[in-house]
Amino acid sequence: MSNAITFTKRVGSFAKGFASDPFTHWPFPVISRRVYGNLAGFRQNLFGSIDTTIHRLLGLFHKNPPCDAGTRKLAADLRKYGLAKANGWIEPATIATIRTRLVAAAETAGSNPSEYMTILEAHAFAEHAPEVFDIFNARVNGFLEHYFGGPFLVNSGAFRFTRHVPEHVLQEREVYSDRWHSDSGPTSMLAIFVLLNDLGPDGGPTSAINISATKDVVRQGYTSRKESGHLTAQIENDPTRVEMTGPAGTIMFVNVARCLHRAGIPTEGNHREWLQFRLFPCRDGTDTTRLRAAKILKYTNRIDQDY
Ligand SMILES: [Fe+2]
């Protein structure tokens, strides 16, 4: 009798959940992993690809800024592989100013989710470190417009100061997205990461593998960051893996919904200072001096932004 009640309760709760948000329930996550080959979610892939296509079509009427052949090739590679890295696009003096301001602002207006990380969310940038938006110079924006095929907006971001985490803590739990995952955002979204300190392998660089390698491992059965079997080892050793090392000012562009990625852990005595932004294609012109709402999030993640 109690088994029958439990079964009925389970069916009831499944039906309720399915009715309120069918795409997050079986069979959609399974279909999504098979068809799209990532962990972002069905809605994020379907609506994300529509968003990407619409803006690229509209972009045919948009005059992209002039760009050299090398930059155009990098933008084409980013579309194809979901990953790109660039050096020397931002003046060292600009990076130095931003770094000083952000480290100071993080002390006063930042938060510490744990002793291993300090964060300053992008909503505090305008007040505490408006220079941050200077990373979007003509070269960076030109490249990004070629990638999106038209104008884009800056939706969110953060400054993060990440420190060493002892091994026994890492065994117990994930501390700051240090296990392989893809973000649950629309696939039209692009993340950019900017290093603010010089970083070698000891500094805990972010790593990512490309779109086709991600499809491969997800279709083989990698389903979540909780896994630790042979597929995790396969990702670790994937030949497409890119690590975000380099001098301060190095930029890494990642389609974080379509590419598996993870944060690295700095070795003892090392740390990492970095900025990240989430960008989306848009229709009404590129304005990288402030944060703007991304309407697609209402349909993919039920987030209704009003700024
Ligand atoms: Fe992530």
Boltz pocket constraint, residues with backbone or C-beta under 6 A from the ligand:
constraints:
  - pocket:
      binder: B
      contacts: [[A, 177], [A, 181], [A, 182], [A, 183], [A, 256], [A, 261]]
      max_distance: 6.0
